[in-house]
Amino acid sequence: MEFLEVVARRASVYHFTSEAVPVEDLKQMVRVAGMTPSVNNAQPWRYLAVIKGAQILQIRSDFRARIREIFPDPGLLQAADDEGVKARERMLRFSEALATAPALIAVAFKPYDSQIDSILDPAELTFDEMVALRGDPDKLAVGASIQNMILSATNLGYGCCWISAPLMAAKEIEALLGLQVPWRLASLIAVGRPAHPVIPRPKKTLEEIFEVLDE
């Protein structure tokens, strides 16, 4: 496909067929993700493919357990708590995307160590505050890398769902994946052949998101 066609076709997919995703296709997606620019070429990412059904279901189980802890059961909510019901339903929808995907890509990132960290007084700013001060360049780079991976998957005829909600169960999922400090879970990407036609959601017009500052 042409580049603009790939971008236009990309849409979040929540239901997948049972067709397996070949490891070679996963490698191609991640190869493109690895071409992304990053702060000082630090490339602060790792991509872990989860293709065993038992592991995928365990990740889903850990996520759903956290949903039950954080969001009350709808039967216990009053009408005024409609937003709480909607939030719970959204989270459960994401968990189903995890369950039906034949492959998950777990994206991990490593906080970027910059020269500014050695200059700033650690007694005044924590490491996370220092990272935020320079605009979280590592997280921005990982986000761009994920976008490249998803576009590559789209070009290969796959659908993806970029899911950050499972970070609610980050500790459990990191343990399952064998991630250790300084690596952290950044996101999960469900990957597979779409079970239904993919229809991209409407986007804002150019006039809504762009302006030229000419004065």
N, C-alpha and C positions, 0 to 999 in steps of 0.2 A: 504494500500500500504506500501511497504518497504520505509524506510526513503530516500534512494538515488533515488528511483523511483519518490517519491513526488517532490524532488528537481529538478530532470531532467524534469518532466512534467510541472512545473510551467512556465507560460508565461503570458505576458500582454494580457488581453482580452478587446476589445473595443466594442463588440456587444454582447448583451445578449438576452435571451428569456424573455418573460413576466412572467415566473414562479416566484412566490413570494419566498423569502428566509425566512424560519421559524425563529422566534426569538430564539428558542432553538439552532438552528445551528449557529446563530450569537453569542450567548453566548459561545458556544463551541470554536469558533474562538478566541474570546477575552480572554477566560480562558487560552488558550495556549499562547496568547500574553502576558498575565500577569505573565507568568513563566520566562520571560526574565531577565537576570542579569542587574543590573543598579548600578550606582555609589552609594556606601554606602547603597545599597538597597532602594534608595529613591523612586523608581517606579514612575517617574515623568510623568505619562500618564493618560489620560482618553479617553475612546472610546464611541462615541455617535452615535447610530444607527439612520439613517434617512430612514424611510420606507414609508412615506407619499408622494405620487406623487407630490402634490402641493409644498411641501418643496424642493424636488429634482429639480423641474423645476425652482423654485425661485433661488436656488443656481446656476443652469446653466445660468439663465438670468443675475444674478449679474456678473458671470464670463465673459459671452459674452459681456456685457457692457464695462467691463474693456479692453477686447481684442480690441473692436472698438476704445477705447480711446488711447490705446498704439500703435496699429499697423494700419497704413494707409490702406484705402480701395485699393485693387489691381488695380482698375481703375485709381487711382491717382499716381501709381508708374511707374517709368520708367523701362526699361529693366535692367538697372544697379542695380536695387533694388530687384533682384530676391530673395535674402536671406530674405528680408522683407516679400515677398509673401509666401515663404516656412514657415517662422516662424508663420505667421498668420494662414496658413492652419493646421499646427501642433496643434496650440492652439484650433482651431475650432474642430479638431478631438477629442481632449480631452473633449471638452464640450459636444460632442455627446455621448461619453462614459458615461458621467454623466447623460445625458437625458434618455438613454435606460436602465440603471441599475435599477433593482427592489429594490436595497438597496444601501445606501452609509454609509460608516463608516467614521465619522469625528474623526480624531485623534488630541487630544489637549495635550500640554505639559506645565509643570510648571518649570521655570528656577530653577536650583538647587542651593541652598544656602550652600556654603562650609565654612569651618573654615578659608580658605585663604582669603575670602572676608573681614573678620574682621581684618586681618593683613595688607593688602594692603591699601595704602592711597587713599581714594576715590577722593581726589583732583587731583591725578595724573592719575588714571584709572577709567573709567566708569564701571558700572556693566557688560555691554556687553563685554568690553575689558577684564575684569577679567575672564569672562566665556571663552572667546577665548584663554586666556593665559593658561588655564588648559585643553584646547583641546575640549571644548564643550561636556563634558561627558553626559549631559542630552539629547542633540540631538542625540548623538551616541546611547544611550540607547533606545530612542524612535524609531530610525531607525531599530534597532535589534528587537524590539518588533513588529513593523509592519511586518518585514520579517516573524517572527514566526506566526503572524496572517494569512498572505497570504499562508504560507505552510499548515497551518491547514485547510484553505478554500479549497486548492487544494486537500488535502486528503479527503475532504468531497464531492469532485466532482464539486466544484464551480470554476469559473474563477474570477480573480481580475485585476483591473487596478489601480496601485499606482500613484496618480496624485498630484503633488505639484504645478502645474501651477495656480490652483485657488487661491493660496495665494496672487495673484495679487489683488484679491477682499477680502482679509482676514477680513477687518473691517466689510464689509457688511455681510459676512458669519458668523463671530463671533457673530454679533448682532442677526442674525436669530437663531443661536444655543443657545443663552443665555450665551455665554462664557464671563467671566469677568476677569480682571487682578487679579492674576498673570497668569491666563491660557491664552495660545495662540494657535491658529490653527497651527498644524504642517503639516497636509496633509489630503487628502481625498482618500478613497479606494472605488472604484466601485466594487460591488459584485453581482454575479448572475450566472445562468447557461449559459455557452457559447452558442451563436447562431450558431457558426461554429466550425469545428474541430480546436483544439488548437495545433499550431505548434511552439515550442520554437525556438527562434532565435539562430543562431550560437554563440558560446562563444569562447573566446581566449583559446588556448591550454595551458596545464600545463606548458610547456616550456616557454611560453610567460609571465607567471605571477608568476613563482616560481624559486627561486635559493637558494642554500645552501652556506652560507658564512663560508667556512672551513679554511680560512687563516687569 
